[in-house]
Amino acid sequence: MHLLNLGNSAMTELQDSTYYKTNCEYDSHIKIRGQIMKHSADFFVRSAVTETTRSYMGSLMSFLVTSAETKNRFFLLELRMKPGNEPPPHLHYDQDEVYYILEGELEVYCMGEVRTVRAGETIFLPRNQAHAFYYLSPTLRFLALLQPGGLDGYGLDRYFEAMSSPATSMELPANATTYALSDPAPAIALAAKYGVKMLTPEETAELLPHYPGFGVPRKSRNH
């Protein structure tokens, strides 16, 4: 535990500083003048179980840490997918994404790059870079951390919540509506509110030159 011994004037100056507001107000490990600083959420342990999971476009999305619990600094999901559940090509204006693959394999298209990613590997998708996926294994499970969680009070995980319903089991649904089978207009409009740009076919062809196109069968390639 870090202890800072400051006089009254120095304490006032510190509390008014950007460093304090950014780092100390939400760090429960920092103690100033014997007082624990405010933090964004109580300590908790959470699992990917039915109670924390929602059914999202044919997939399962477990909300492990929400943006509300971190004051929009980040949120953490566990996702379970299968081929055919891929989202449309898109980009995030505000969030960087980190995926850690727990099970399975997928192909990632990011701007002019194409990579095959397997269990035990990590993906970093920077904001403002178009990306798309093909899920290659019968099932895919990965952790997704998005940072920041949202801007202006709109946590991006609220988009996923609005597009989903409570899960009834941890088995992937057999006949669920997916992005490929649904009317894209509601998702496009809602995504825009949360800083996500769904790409048109023309934008996809320009920004993702190696991607065959949403709903188009994947072409095999040499690795």
Buried (B, 14 or more C-beta within 10 A) or exposed (E): EEEEEEEEEEBEEBBEEEEBEEEBBBBBEBBBEEEEBEBBEEEEEBEBEEEBBBBBBBBBBBBBBBBBBBBBBBBBBBBBBBBBBBBBBBBBEBBBBBBBBBEBBBBBBBBEEBEEBEBEBEBEBEBEBBBBBBBBBEEBBBBBBBBBBBBEEBBBBBBBBEBBEEBEEEEBBEEBEBBBEBEEEEBBEBBEEBBBBBBEEEBBEEBBEBBBEBEEEBEEEEE
